[in-house]
Amino acid sequence: MVACACGGSDDTAAPGTSAGGATLAGGGSAGTGGQPTGGSGVTPTGWPTGNEYSWNGSWTPGPSDFPLSGLLDDEYFDGHVGSDGNPTPVLPPGAWDWDDGSDDLANWRNFCDNIGSFEQLADGAQQHFGWGIVGLAGDIDFTGPAAYFEGSSGTDRIQLGPNGQLHSYGSGNLADGPDELAFDRAWAVDFRTGSSLSGAARDDDLVIAGCGSHPDGSFGIETTSIHTGPGSDWVFVRDWSRAAVDLGNGDGGRTDVIDPVDGNDLVVIRGNAHDFRIMGGAGDDVAVWFVDEHVQTQQWLGPNFFGGGGWDSAVWDDDGTDRLVLGIDAATTIVSEPPTPPGGLLVMATDGVLVDDPPTAADPHAHYCVECGTSPTGRKTVIFEYRSVDDAVFTGYFYVSAFEQLQLGVGVDAAVYDIDDGAGSVSVNESAERFIVPVPPASYCL
């Protein structure tokens, strides 16, 4: 644990130290093996090869890039003497004063007393490239004063521990850089790891949402939206309900805008999954759902998958090749009309009429269509429904818009299909490469 004096000389930090005064080790957090993108046609065989700056090796700053602009707070960047006569802390960007005119650092003291401090991440040459969170205890309760942190232009590593919590505020943002966010539980939060409004540079982000399992069918993540925005992002989420992952919506996560610099994204859904939304944005995106892992305590599961955005023309504006991977038996029987038999997957056309979701209509960052009408080229939402062989999982209808491929199974023997969403049907694609699902290193939840 790092001591946190919340002001005065102990908080003055040189590169490679924390705002609480402790010396830190630099270095990355990724493992080895695999490829750093999750798009269609790519088969990761493991975890991306990272470096000390980025979890997937996507960023290697050169000597001329240092010092990095946007890494330090505009006011608390140099350890100058404060109004109390003591040196001020060197801090990442944030709203650290309650009364900005008096430079009171009250918000920083609130953060420091209730959450913890930040460490400066430095490379082998002691060049400062990012920030890491250091909690008061092993697990961090990232709430309340966490809203004062505004994210930096470099790598922000917000790893909250195996029982860490993210909750109860709506303005979380990690801004630029290949950021890492890992937590166990979340509720009542709207969080951005990147946004075209606050920065889109070198913005391949990693999110681990849910460290523990809930064999009783309950959920650790509820009423939570994660927006990863620009770049090629990977999100791993488990045991969640009434929640969403936005991999590439634009203008800070508006569902009717696609981020112009979004890349190839990946989301992997495990455990219990109920009433959730996935939006891929631009690029070749992959959404993986391990349906059979769900412990069903609800009548229907009710998810919606969007290859692009979730509303208006953004639904159909993505020109990438997006793949939905269902972690079920590759030999699952596909039927074209109900009832869906045990061991079966229903794939069925809609009539091309727009069906809105009225409860989300007032929120531009959540609004979506259940059935998204008919695109200018005749594309429509497709209805899916899955029933497991043992009847333990029965999804009810779920809705898939602007996905071009379907994969059943997650191994080398998986079956891949092309989706004809105008007709509401699928056809075997023998030549398509199978997507092998990467597994995050356990260290993110330690």
C-alpha angles and dihedrals in degrees: 000000000000118000113240118205093173094218141008132058096321089065097056107109132195120200110293095029137092128249085250093059105255122133114244138204119235126218143103133279106218127106128222139271135044134057129293100233132072101199128130112284093031120108112194110205093194140331121332118265103254133191133207092276102045139025093230102032092252096130130052111161117209127226091264091058092068131127090039115222116229093029097106134049115266091237107024101049107107111039093248119174112273132214090275092058094251129111112267121235121263104239143178118250112298149122094267100160124072088197105030093192093060096042088225099161087214094141091050091052089049090052093044096047095046107029112015139246141292129255122212110237111220132181127229090281090052092250112153112237107157152337137267129197119243112194131210088238137018093273120045126219099209103194142104105016089031085084089072091068110089102185128248137248091251135054114316114192110195103175108164101186135252091300098028119142134213114190157125105039135083108206106069113145132164094186120195128006138054095299129189123210121180128170142144106221134025138171139163095013137125108197134181124199088184141355138184086231096058103027139315104190119129087344107164101142133192124208126186105188112183124020101185133051130238109211090178091069096254128132134241095190121054138158090007131137122195117194115191096174120176127028132026107311134185121206126185114189134172139179099014137150135184090008142117144213116207109193099179119000115141137232093041095318105318108165093219094058131065116214107247094217098043114130139192109319137190132203123182119194119197138169120008113004124177136163097352137150130217121192118183105188117194128347134040103313132187124204116190122193121184092204097174092060091068117110099211119221096147129074093234134014097211107191127164125211122199122184089200128011128329104240143039119345092340088077091068103023096089111100095189128109107252124190130204111206117196113197094221135110110305088222093058111143113248117213130184101211137032145300096068108215125220107280090022140121120206117214111183138166125243123219095248096249118137113249112188128204101230098192091064098039095101094053114074090195094055107027114122143161120242090204111016104208122236123315122225087261095049100261119150140182114273123219118224130184129178131197119185121230092250093043090239091124124040112165101190114213118334125181129233122189128183099356112138101193139039125202124192113200130014105238136077089279093057119131119235125202135184114234119226098195094179089062096029094234141113134221130197117263106200095179098053117110116244116243113232111203116235120224120221118238112261089233091082089069099042 
